Amino acid sequence: MIAAGGTSYTISVRADTRALQHLSCSVKWGCEVTVDQFFRAESVTLTDTRIGYKVVASASGLRIILLPSAALVDDGGVVAPLEGMLRIVLADREYDVQVAARDINQSYNLEFSSDVSIPLPQSTPPNQLAGSSALDVASLNVEDMDFGWKVTGSSRRCESVFSYHGALWCKLPEGVDMPAAFAIEGKLQRPLNVVPIGRDYLKILAQPARVRLVWGQAPGQDVFITREHE
């Protein structure tokens, strides 16, 4: 059971993976479920639409970022945490996670990982992957880039940001993992589709006026991108 005390928990796939797991999710910071790179997910579903989620594929595995939009619900006069069932279906197993949204100040992570070393086929040579971001950016038309954006937040903030043909591009500092992105629309936050470009560029497939970048494993390190001019 996931409760207070610590921020990261690992469940080995050798354990009973069909047993229900519980995850506390902060309304302010969200939470994260990860499945390591050894397993391919066939589907991810969440029963309550008031808990937004985004599936992000990365080199280290599948990351599911959750961001509740509410904390407490009144059920017949009983006030209880907002809850939803997250189901992750893989080729040979499935995980059920009961997610409870709470007014807590700490982010919680739940990780499903293998304790067996399994070699992975590598379809893209490392040298090509490392250079792909530079090649992709170099292919863009500079005249169509719009740098009228401002970046604030933690030291993880973009070194440069520009919009291009309906998408936002963020160059992350060296060594920073790819975040999840959310459009800030009044009091609501909507998950955005993102595409990692090489090892250092994040391409957000939209360009809302305000964007929040979130790292589930690093609460308090959010970055904000806002429009400086129309």
VOBA-1610 file (N, C-alpha, C; in pm, whole numbers, padded with zeros to 5 digits, always signed):
BEGIN
Met+00085-00120+00000Met+00000+00000+00000Met+00088+00124+00000Ile+00049+00223-00080Ile+00124+00348-00087Ile+00063+00445+00013Ala+00140+00486+00110Ala+00091+00579+00211Ala+00197+00685+00235Ala+00187+00756+00344Ala+00284+00862+00372Ala+00420+00802+00404Gly+00524+00882+00381Gly+00658+00838+00415Gly+00736+00792+00295Gly+00803+00883+00227Gly+00879+00846+00108Gly+00803+00883-00017Thr+00876+00892-00127Thr+00811+00936-00251Thr+00817+00836-00363Ser+00897+00731-00353Ser+00912+00638-00464Ser+00902+00493-00414Tyr+00824+00415-00486Tyr+00803+00276-00449Tyr+00820+00188-00571Thr+00885+00074-00554Thr+00909-00017-00665Thr+00839-00149-00639Ile+00764-00197-00739Ile+00698-00326-00732Ile+00763-00417-00834Ser+00823-00527-00791Ser+00888-00620-00882Ser+00784-00698-00961Val+00812-00725-01088Val+00719-00804-01169Val+00715-00949-01125Arg+00809-00991-01039Arg+00805-01127-00987Arg+00702-01141-00875Ala+00656-01028-00826Ala+00552-01032-00723Ala+00417-01055-00791Asp+00311-01059-00710Asp+00177-01078-00765Asp+00132-00946-00827Thr+00156-00929-00955Thr+00130-00801-01020Thr-00019-00776-01039Arg-00103-00875-01021Arg-00247-00854-01036Arg-00310-00804-00906Ala-00233-00800-00799Ala-00283-00746-00674Ala-00302-00595-00688Leu-00409-00545-00628Leu-00440-00403-00639Leu-00338-00319-00562Gln-00283-00218-00628Gln-00191-00124-00563Gln-00265+00007-00537His-00219+00084-00439His-00283+00209-00403His-00181+00322-00415Leu-00224+00434-00472Leu-00133+00547-00494Leu-00200+00676-00452Ser-00137+00749-00360Ser-00184+00882-00322Ser-00134+00983-00425Cys-00224+01070-00470Cys-00189+01165-00575Cys-00220+01307-00529Ser-00119+01391-00527Ser-00135+01529-00483Ser-00205+01612-00591Val-00307+01686-00551Val-00372+01776-00647Val-00275+01882-00696Lys-00187+01927-00609Lys-00092+02032-00645Lys+00021+01980-00732Trp+00078+01865-00696Trp+00197+01816-00766Trp+00169+01700-00859Gly+00053+01637-00846Gly+00026+01520-00927Gly+00100+01399-00876Cys+00106+01294-00955Cys+00181+01173-00920Cys+00218+01101-01049Glu+00291+00992-01036Glu+00343+00926-01156Glu+00352+00775-01135Val+00314+00702-01240Val+00332+00557-01244Val+00423+00525-01361Thr+00526+00444-01338Thr+00617+00410-01447Thr+00627+00259-01462Val+00644+00217-01587Val+00669+00077-01620Val+00799+00075-01697Asp+00894-00005-01656Asp+01026+00005-01717Asp+01027-00045-01862Gln+01141-00026-01928Gln+01149-00044-02073Gln+01137-00188-02120Phe+01132-00283-02028Phe+01127-00422-02069Phe+00988-00464-02118Phe+00887-00381-02094Phe+00751-00423-02124Phe+00678-00318-02208Arg+00601-00364-02303Arg+00525-00276-02392Arg+00379-00272-02347Ala+00327-00153-02328Ala+00188-00139-02284Ala+00094-00147-02404Glu-00015-00224-02388Glu-00115-00234-02493Glu-00227-00132-02473Ser-00257-00098-02348Ser-00359+00004-02322Ser-00343+00060-02182Val-00384+00185-02166Val-00385+00252-02037Val-00521+00321-02023Thr-00594+00294-01916Thr-00724+00356-01895Thr-00736+00405-01752Leu-00817+00510-01734Leu-00843+00566-01601Leu-00992+00594-01592Thr-01057+00548-01487Thr-01203+00549-01482Thr-01263+00686-01454Asp-01190+00776-01392Asp-01247+00906-01355Asp-01182+01016-01435Thr-01262+01088-01515Thr-01208+01192-01603Thr-01161+01314-01526Arg-01195+01324-01398Arg-01148+01439-01319Arg-01002+01421-01279Ile-00946+01305-01301Ile-00803+01284-01284Ile-00742+01276-01423Gly-00682+01386-01467Gly-00621+01387-01599Gly-00495+01302-01602Tyr-00464+01244-01716Tyr-00342+01165-01726Tyr-00282+01177-01865Lys-00153+01156-01871Lys-00079+01163-01996Lys+00022+01050-02000Val+00025+00976-02110Val+00120+00867-02126Val+00239+00918-02206Val+00358+00906-02151Val+00480+00955-02216Val+00578+00838-02230Ala+00617+00808-02353Ala+00718+00704-02377Ala+00856+00768-02371Ser+00948+00707-02297Ser+01083+00759-02287Ser+01181+00644-02296Ala+01309+00676-02299Ala+01412+00572-02310Ala+01411+00479-02190Ser+01368+00529-02075Ser+01369+00447-01953Ser+01241+00367-01936Gly+01140+00392-02017Gly+01017+00316-02006Gly+00894+00402-02025Leu+00780+00349-01983Leu+00652+00418-01999Leu+00622+00497-01873Arg+00596+00627-01888Arg+00563+00713-01775Arg+00417+00757-01789Ile+00340+00742-01682Ile+00201+00785-01681Ile+00190+00895-01576Ile+00174+01018-01623Ile+00165+01135-01535Ile+00018+01161-01504Leu-00015+01171-01377Leu-00153+01197-01336Leu-00162+01333-01269Leu-00267+01407-01301Leu-00287+01539-01242Leu-00435+01558-01211Pro-00475+01533-01086Pro-00616+01548-01050Pro-00661+01693-01058Ser-00788+01711-01093Ser-00843+01847-01098Ser-00925+01878-00974Ala-00944+01779-00887Ala-01019+01799-00763Ala-00964+01704-00657Ala-00986+01739-00530Ala-00932+01656-00423Ala-01039+01579-00348Leu-01148+01645-00310Leu-01248+01582-00226Leu-01384+01584-00294Val-01463+01480-00269Val-01599+01472-00322Val-01695+01444-00207Asp-01817+01493-00220Asp-01920+01473-00119Asp-02011+01360-00166Asp-01997+01245-00104Asp-02074+01127-00144Asp-02177+01095-00036Gly-02297+01143-00056Gly-02403+01116+00042Gly-02374+01175+00178Gly-02314+01291+00180Gly-02282+01356+00307Gly-02149+01316+00364Val-02081+01222+00299Val-01949+01180+00345Val-01844+01237+00250Val-01753+01318+00303Val-01648+01378+00222Val-01531+01281+00215Ala-01491+01247+00093Ala-01385+01147+00074Ala-01293+01192-00038Pro-01171+01140-00043Pro-01080+01174-00153Pro-01137+01130-00287Leu-01114+01207-00390Leu-01150+01167-00525Leu-01069+01044-00563Glu-01133+00941-00616Glu-01063+00817-00648Glu-01094+00771-00789Gly-00996+00709-00851Gly-01013+00653-00984Gly-00927+00529-00998Met-00968+00438-01086Met-00893+00315-01109Met-00809+00329-01236Leu-00678+00315-01221Leu-00587+00317-01335Leu-00552+00174-01371Arg-00577+00136-01496Arg-00544-00001-01541Arg-00443+00006-01654Ile-00332-00066-01637Ile-00226-00073-01736Ile-00219-00216-01786Val-00246-00237-01915Val-00247-00371-01972Val-00124-00390-02059Leu-00044-00490-02026Leu+00075-00524-02104Leu+00048-00652-02182Ala+00146-00696-02257Ala+00128-00814-02339Ala+00101-00939-02256Asp+00162-00949-02137Asp+00149-01071-02059Asp+00106-01048-01914Arg+00067-00928-01878Arg+00023-00900-01741Arg-00052-00768-01740Glu-00118-00740-01629Glu-00186-00612-01614Glu-00169-00562-01472Tyr-00174-00429-01457Tyr-00163-00366-01326Tyr-00290-00286-01299Asp-00342-00295-01179Asp-00454-00214-01135Asp-00405-00126-01020Val-00423+00004-01036Val-00378+00099-00935Val-00497+00185-00894Gln-00530+00183-00766Gln-00635+00270-00713Gln-00571+00404-00679Val-00610+00508-00751Val-00552+00641-00733Val-00647+00727-00651Ala-00599+00781-00541Ala-00678+00869-00456Ala-00617+01008-00458Ala-00693+01106-00504Ala-00646+01245-00509Ala-00666+01309-00372Arg-00558+01367-00320Arg-00563+01424-00186Arg-00496+01561-00182Asp-00531+01639-00081Asp-00467+01769-00060Asp-00338+01748+00016Ile-00239+01693-00051Ile-00109+01669+00010Ile-00004+01750-00065Asn+00108+01778+00001Asn+00211+01864-00058Asn+00326+01786-00120Gln+00315+01654-00124Gln+00426+01575-00175Gln+00378+01486-00289Ser+00462+01473-00389Ser+00430+01387-00502Ser+00471+01244-00470Tyr+00390+01148-00515Tyr+00420+01007-00495Tyr+00438+00937-00629Asn+00536+00848-00635Asn+00564+00773-00757Asn+00548+00624-00729Leu+00491+00552-00825Leu+00480+00407-00817Leu+00545+00348-00941Glu+00643+00261-00920Glu+00719+00207-01034Glu+00708+00056-01038Phe+00672+00005-01157Phe+00672-00139-01180Phe+00796-00170-01263Ser+00885-00250-01208Ser+01010-00276-01279Ser+01051-00422-01264Ser+01136-00466-01355Ser+01183-00603-01355Ser+01309-00615-01269Asp+01322-00728-01199Asp+01446-00754-01126Asp+01529-00858-01201Val+01502-00873-01331Val+01577-00963-01416Val+01640-00882-01528Ser+01767-00904-01555Ser+01834-00832-01661Ser+01798-00894-01796Ile+01732-00816-01881Ile+01688-00863-02012Ile+01750-00774-02118Pro+01829-00828-02211Pro+01888-00745-02316Pro+01780-00692-02410Leu+01795-00568-02452Leu+01697-00504-02540Leu+01756-00483-02678Pro+01677-00508-02783Pro+01724-00472-02917Pro+01730-00321-02931Gln+01828-00270-02999Gln+01845-00126-03015Gln+01832-00093-03163Ser+01718-00034-03199Ser+01690-00008-03339Ser+01759+00119-03388Thr+01790+00211-03297Thr+01854+00337-03336Thr+01991+00347-03271Pro+02099+00352-03349Pro+02233+00364-03290Pro+02241+00489-03204Pro+02314+00484-03090Pro+02323+00599-02999Pro+02373+00725-03066Asn+02468+00713-03159Asn+02522+00834-03219Asn+02418+00905-03306Gln+02328+00828-03369Gln+02223+00891-03448Gln+02120+00957-03358Leu+02087+00891-03245Leu+01990+00949-03153Leu+02041+01079-03094Ala+02167+01083-03057Ala+02223+01202-02994Ala+02222+01321-03089Gly+02240+01297-03218Gly+02248+01407-03312Gly+02117+01442-03378Ser+02011+01363-03352Ser+01888+01382-03426Ser+01821+01516-03396Ser+01831+01566-03272Ser+01766+01692-03240Ser+01826+01807-03319Ala+01957+01810-03331Ala+02022+01917-03407Ala+01980+01912-03553Leu+01970+01792-03608Leu+01930+01777-03747Leu+01786+01822-03767Asp+01696+01785-03674Asp+01556+01823-03687Asp+01538+01974-03680Val+01606+02040-03586Val+01593+02184-03572Val+01655+02255-03692Ala+01766+02203-03742Ala+01832+02266-03856Ala+01746+02262-03981Ser+01654+02166-03987Ser+01569+02154-04106Ser+01452+02251-04105Leu+01430+02322-03993Leu+01319+02417-03984Leu+01355+02548-04053Asn+01253+02616-04102Asn+01271+02746-04165Asn+01278+02853-04057Val+01391+02918-04043Val+01412+03017-03937Val+01310+03130-03946Glu+01271+03168-04065Glu+01177+03279-04081Glu+01040+03247-04022Asp+01007+03120-04006Asp+00877+03081-03951Asp+00882+03058-03800Met+00999+03068-03740Met+01010+03050-03594Met+00965+03178-03523Asp+00888+03161-03416Asp+00841+03274-03337Asp+00897+03259-03195Phe+00987+03351-03158Phe+01051+03345-03027Phe+00983+03437-02924Gly+00858+03473-02949Gly+00785+03562-02859Gly+00726+03489-02739Trp+00811+03416-02667Trp+00768+03338-02551Trp+00860+03365-02432Lys+00805+03359-02312Lys+00883+03380-02190Lys+00881+03253-02108Val+00995+03219-02048Val+01007+03098-01968Val+01044+03136-01825Thr+00970+03083-01728Thr+00999+03106-01586Thr+00994+02972-01513Gly+01039+02972-01389Gly+01032+02851-01308Gly+01169+02808-01261Ser+01187+02679-01245Ser+01307+02623-01184Ser+01424+02624-01282Ser+01536+02569-01237Ser+01656+02562-01320Ser+01639+02466-01437Arg+01530+02393-01441Arg+01501+02304-01553Arg+01441+02378-01673Arg+01423+02509-01660Arg+01353+02584-01765Arg+01427+02578-01898Cys+01351+02595-02003Cys+01403+02585-02140Cys+01514+02686-02163Glu+01620+02643-02229Glu+01727+02737-02266Glu+01680+02826-02380Ser+01592+02776-02463Ser+01527+02856-02567Ser+01392+02793-02595Val+01297+02876-02639Val+01164+02825-02674Val+01111+02906-02791Phe+01046+02838-02885Phe+00987+02905-02999Phe+00868+02824-03048Ser+00777+02891-03116Ser+00665+02821-03179Ser+00693+02810-03328Tyr+00639+02702-03385Tyr+00667+02676-03527Tyr+00553+02591-03582His+00476+02651-03673His+00367+02581-03741His+00274+02509-03643Gly+00231+02583-03538Gly+00131+02529-03446Gly+00185+02447-03331Ala+00318+02432-03321Ala+00378+02355-03212Ala+00477+02442-03136Leu+00501+02407-03008Leu+00601+02475-02926Leu+00724+02386-02913Trp+00842+02446-02928Trp+00968+02374-02914Trp+01042+02429-02794Cys+01087+02340-02707Cys+01162+02379-02587Cys+01295+02305-02585Lys+01405+02380-02577Lys+01537+02318-02565Lys+01569+02307-02416Leu+01571+02185-02365Leu+01594+02162-02223Leu+01743+02165-02190Pro+01777+02202-02067Pro+01918+02196-02026Pro+01972+02054-02033Glu+02100+02041-02045Glu+02162+01910-02054Glu+02135+01826-01929Gly+02100+01700-01949Gly+02078+01609-01837Gly+01940+01613-01776Val+01848+01692-01832Val+01712+01701-01779Val+01621+01605-01855Asp+01546+01521-01782Asp+01453+01428-01844Asp+01338+01502-01911Met+01269+01432-02000Met+01154+01490-02067Met+01036+01501-01970Pro+00972+01618-01963Pro+00859+01636-01871Pro+00726+01607-01940Ala+00619+01610-01862Ala+00484+01615-01916Ala+00446+01762-01931Ala+00353+01791-02022Ala+00314+01931-02049Ala+00163+01946-02032Phe+00123+02059-01974Phe-00018+02088-01951Phe-00048+02232-01995Ala-00161+02250-02063Ala-00208+02385-02095Ala-00283+02440-01974Ile-00248+02561-01932Ile-00317+02626-01821Ile-00430+02710-01878Glu-00554+02672-01845Glu-00672+02741-01897Glu-00759+02782-01779Gly-00733+02901-01726Gly-00801+02945-01605Gly-00760+02860-01487Lys-00855+02795-01421Lys-00825+02708-01308Lys-00804+02564-01352Leu-00820+02536-01481Leu-00805+02401-01532Leu-00670+02382-01598Gln-00623+02258-01601Gln-00499+02223-01669Gln-00525+02102-01757Arg-00497+02116-01886Arg-00527+02013-01985Arg-00398+01947-02034Pro-00389+01812-02028Pro-00268+01744-02077Pro-00245+01772-02225Leu-00120+01788-02263Leu-00083+01813-02402Leu+00002+01698-02455Asn-00009+01673-02583Asn+00075+01572-02647Asn+00215+01628-02668Val+00316+01548-02635Val+00454+01592-02651Val+00533+01486-02727Val+00638+01531-02796Val+00725+01441-02871Val+00870+01477-02837Pro+00947+01384-02779Pro+01090+01411-02758Pro+01162+01414-02892Ile+01244+01517-02914Ile+01325+01527-03036Ile+01470+01512-02994Gly+01527+01396-03022Gly+01662+01369-02976Gly+01666+01364-02825Arg+01775+01414-02767Arg+01792+01409-02622Arg+01766+01543-02552Asp+01746+01650-02630Asp+01738+01780-02562Asp+01620+01867-02603Tyr+01546+01833-02707Tyr+01432+01915-02747Tyr+01301+01845-02714Leu+01207+01923-02663Leu+01071+01877-02639Leu+00980+01952-02735Lys+00905+01879-02815Lys+00810+01939-02909Lys+00670+01918-02854Ile+00601+02028-02822Ile+00465+02024-02770Ile+00370+02047-02887Leu+00281+01953-02912Leu+00197+01956-03033Leu+00076+02047-03016Ala+00102+02167-02971Ala+00002+02273-02955Ala+00077+02398-02913Gln+00010+02513-02915Gln+00076+02634-02864Gln-00024+02721-02789Pro-00075+02671-02675Pro-00161+02754-02591Pro-00082+02869-02532Ala-00153+02969-02481Ala-00087+03089-02430Ala-00005+03062-02304Arg-00043+02960-02225Arg+00031+02927-02103Arg+00050+02776-02095Val+00173+02734-02069Val+00206+02592-02061Val+00282+02565-01932Arg+00252+02455-01868Arg+00323+02411-01747Arg+00395+02280-01779Leu+00525+02276-01752Leu+00603+02153-01766Leu+00622+02092-01628Val+00591+01962-01617Val+00590+01895-01486Val+00678+01771-01490Trp+00760+01757-01388Trp+00839+01635-01367Trp+00783+01567-01244Gly+00718+01451-01263Gly+00654+01382-01151Gly+00751+01344-01042Gln+00877+01317-01080Gln+00976+01275-00981Gln+01045+01393-00915Ala+01009+01515-00957Ala+01075+01633-00901Ala+00972+01741-00869Pro+00893+01722-00763Pro+00793+01822-00725Pro+00859+01956-00692Gly+00791+02063-00734Gly+00845+02196-00708Gly+00942+02245-00813Gln+00969+02163-00916Gln+01063+02201-01020Gln+00991+02236-01151Asp+00865+02278-01141Asp+00786+02309-01260Asp+00845+02425-01339Val+00817+02427-01467Val+00858+02535-01557Val+00734+02585-01630Phe+00726+02716-01652Phe+00609+02777-01715Phe+00652+02852-01842Ile+00577+02830-01948Ile+00601+02899-02076Ile+00478+02984-02104Thr+00497+03113-02125Thr+00385+03203-02150Thr+00412+03288-02274Arg+00302+03326-02339Arg+00308+03408-02458Arg+00342+03551-02420Glu+00441+03610-02486Glu+00480+03749-02457Glu+00404+03849-02543His+00362+03804-02662His+00288+03896-02749His+00200+03813-02839Glu+00100+03879-02899Glu+00006+03811-02990Glu+00064+03812-03131
//
